[in-house]
Amino acid sequence: MSTTVTRPFHNPSARSWRAEPLRDSPIDFHRSVPGYGPTPLKHVPAIAQSLGVGKVFVKDESDRFGLPAFKILGASYSIARVLSDRLGETETLSIEALRERLRAARGLSLIAATDGNHGRAVAHVAALLDTPSTIYVPPWVSDAAKAAILSEGAELVELDLPYDDVVAHAAAHAGEQAVLIQDTSWKGYEDVPQWIVDGYTTMLEEVDAQLAELGLEAPDLVVAPAGVGSFAQSVVRHYRSLQHTPALLIAEPDTAASVTTALHTGRVVPVPTGDTVMTGLNCGTVSEIAWPTLRDGADVSITVTDDQTLSAVAELTSLGVDSGPCGAATLAALRAAAEDQGLHRALGLGPDVVVVLLSTEGTTANPKGVR
């Protein structure tokens, strides 16, 4: 384990780094999933006024395919990609086509480790496919989150282990018939985590289209939460592949500062984690495939406390936005950065700036954080 570093990190060359655009189109696949529709991009002028910026929008992921979090975007796309490959297909099959093919194949099941939303998303997609699933969880996952996973028809296995060890346990139980769907990567396990990252791009394409409908060319600052870094990787890659390159701010708990510590250290190092209301961000090791993108393309990484995040949950609730702690961490991070003179300048905050906060979950996705 490494010593945790919680002071903010700033990369002054981040906006000069460029990423290759994604070749595939996950949004085309997502349109084949029952219940697809863009989630709201909500304008919150009160926050903009209090921060002295032009406009602030919140991408509200409290109801994505009937689930209270964004994770199903990555889970569904990665499952479709890996199962299509297992079935010998070169193209990504739709949910309906996969379900029909799996009835004939039989025997395949899905497994995952989770601290909440990812596992429920995997279980939900498994149910859509009429396929068994087994979800492994660490002990701190709330009863409500475990009940939600069970409601999708999954087998739930609780292990008295840290999250990283739960992931290792799930990986050890994967095989030819049990397909591991995990949102972190290690040597030899890169394809599925990368497809998960790719799947998150749908949310960002929706944001771009929604801003365009409002007559806004692009955001000037995008704020994303980070656990293992997979979602943040998707955000950085997407916005570093466009002509307009906004500032990118990464938010994570001060009790699980794996991204911030890695950026200060210059390499991925495991850090100890503690109890936090941001349970979905309570991860001690950055995903190996996320690391180069975060290292080179993120402007600022900042840590936030539970108190800051719960205050942000309450503020967003008062403005009619359903945001759980992992999602509201972005507002907490924006406020913390705005109060730091150096970060205020680094992020280019000012009266004409358009800010997008990516709120990745609703309050019902993480009841532990609401009190």
C-alpha positions, 0 to 999 in steps of 0.5 A: 500500500502507498501513502495516500495523497489528498492535496489537489493535482493539476496537470497544466499540459492536459488540454494539449493531449489528444486521444483517438476518437472511438471507432464503434458507436455504443449509442447504436447498441443502447438504442436496442436496449428496452427502455432507452432514452437520453437522461435529462441535462438539467440547468441549475442557474442558482449554482452558476450564480453562486459560483460566478460562472455562466451556466451549470448543467447536471447530467441526471443519471437517476433513472437510466433504463429504470435503474438509479445509476449510469453503470448499465451503459458500460455493463450492457455494452461490454456484455453484448461485446463479450457474448457476441464474441463468445458466440462467434459474431464479429458484430455486436448483437442487439439484446434481442438477438443475444437472448435468442442465441443464448437460449440455444447456447445454454450454460453461459453465466455472468459474474462480477464484483461490485460495491453497488451499482455495477453489480446491479447493472450486470444482474439487470442485463443478465435478466434481460438475457435470461442468463444466470448471474453471480454478484460478489460484494464486500461487507460494507454494501448496504442492505438496500443495495444488496436487495436491489441486486437480488431483485434482478434475480442474481445470486449474491455472495458477500465476502468479508474482504476489501473491495480489491480482494473481492474483485480478485475472488470473482476473477478466480471464479471466472471460466469458459462458461462463467464470464467475468464482467468487471470495470477494472483491469489488470494484465491479461484482462483488458477487453471487457473493462475497455468495452465498459469504458466505451459504453459510457460514451453514450452519456457524453454523446447525449450531453453534447447533443443536448447542449447543441439543442440549447445553442451551446457549442460545447462545455468549458468544464466537465466534472466527473467522479472517479472510483477505479477511474473507468468512467473518468477515463471515458470522459477524458478520452471523449473530450480529448478527441474533440476539436473543443477541449474543455477543462476536466476535473476529477472528483474522488473521496478523501478516504479513497484517493487512488487517482489523486495519489497515482497522479502525484506519484506518477504511477498506479499504487494501491492506497488504503480505503476507509468508510465513505458515503460515496460507496461506489467510489470507494476503490483503492487501485486505479484501473490499469487501462484508465491510468495513461488517459487520466495521467495525460488528459485530466486537468485537475484531480481533487478529493472531497469529504463526506460532509462536503458531498452530503451538503452537495446532495442536499443542495441538488435535492433542493434544486430538484435534482436527484443525486446520490453521493457519488454523483453529487461529489462532482458539485462538491469538487467544483465548489472546492476547486472554485475556492482555491485561487490556483485551481480557479485559474487553472480551470478557467472559471469565469462569467462565460463558462459552461460547466457540466456536472456528471451526476452518475447516480440518484439517491436511491442507488446509494441510500447509505449516503442520505441521512 
